[in-house]
Amino acid sequence: MSAPARVLVVDDSATMRGLISAVLNADPEVTVVGQAADALEARQAIKQLDPDVVTLDIEMPNMNGLEFLDKIMRLRPMPVIMVSTLTHKGAEATIAALEIGAFDCVGKPHPGDPNPFGGLIEKVKAASRSQRKAMITSNRAAAPAATAVSEYRAGRKIIAIGASTGGVEALITVLQKFPANCPPTVITQHMPHTFTRSFAERLNRLCAPTVQEATDGARLEIGKIYLAPGGERHLMVANAAAPCCRLVDRDPVNGHRPSVDVLFDSVAEVAGRNAIGVILTGMGRDGASGLLKMRHAGARTFGQNEKTCVVYGMPRVAYELGAVETQLPLGSIGEEILKTAAARKEGSE
């Protein structure tokens, strides 16, 4: 058995520090080695304790979590899990943190929450196992390569993308390659429900196409990207004649709602060979079987390679199942999607 993951808990609330520590210490594979109330204490604790993982509050006195995270990623890169209030302001800050290089995020519990910090233990374990790569800094520093928009002509393809841990950085990298007339694109990213709206708004500011949270019945249109709302319903694609988004109430699949498998399954049925499936960084196996269905239905399928994944979980399982036709580094995926999706000549596929 490997040594327990050693965690430093950083939060200005003693109550919150105690709650997070209790949740983590309940698992024998995790040990809280220290607590800190602000960035100054946290900096000293990191030097003294050398933790494997840090949980970090967004809102703290003296130096907020974003500023401290930026210093960590520049001076001593390590896995950091952000702990945020489930408010719009907290969500915007969390999206910024994930873009800077935070490993993942969890929402602070509300009164009466039956499962406070759900998923935190598994995220801490995955963070401890991961090797935070040099790509964190290089991805953030490098300007996205320009897409040859003049050479791209929209075809009739539908693009479906699934991602989880590390997906904020990965999706920004991929979608910034898309031109304003990109194929209709549907995305499921595992994320708490209040965070997906802020993420869609962030992507919309950064990318040439229109990015929005998916709504039930929204028609899939060229130049639009639809992000599954987090938490309550699954995103599907329906109606082969006039494809549209459907938000459906179903039990979680693979522990997730929305689930990448549910999205991919629906795209396989509705679009078949007129689809492209992409599976990016993330824990677990969600999306692997759905991507295999897409490939069996004639879709082209891509997976992010191990070297550029924050967590090579979902893409690994998909690759081992034979669901991934082509495995690529993150920086190449956006352009390859466009080459595959482009009409070969005016008015044709």
Secondary structure by P-SEA (a helix, b strand, c coil): ccccbbbbbbcccaaaaaaaaaaaacccccccccccccaaaaaaaaaaccccbbbbbcccccccaaaaaaaaaaccccbbbbbbcccaaaaaaaaaaaaaccccccccccccccccccaaaaaaaaaaacccccaaaaaaacccccccccccccccbbbbbbbccaaaaaaaaaaaaccccccbbbbbccccaaaaaaaaaaaaaccccccccccccccccccbbbbcccccbbbbbccccbbbbbbbbccccccccccaaaaaaaaaacccccbbbbbcccccccaaaaaaaaaaabbbbbbbcccccccccaaaaaaaaccccccccccaaaaaaaaaacccccccc
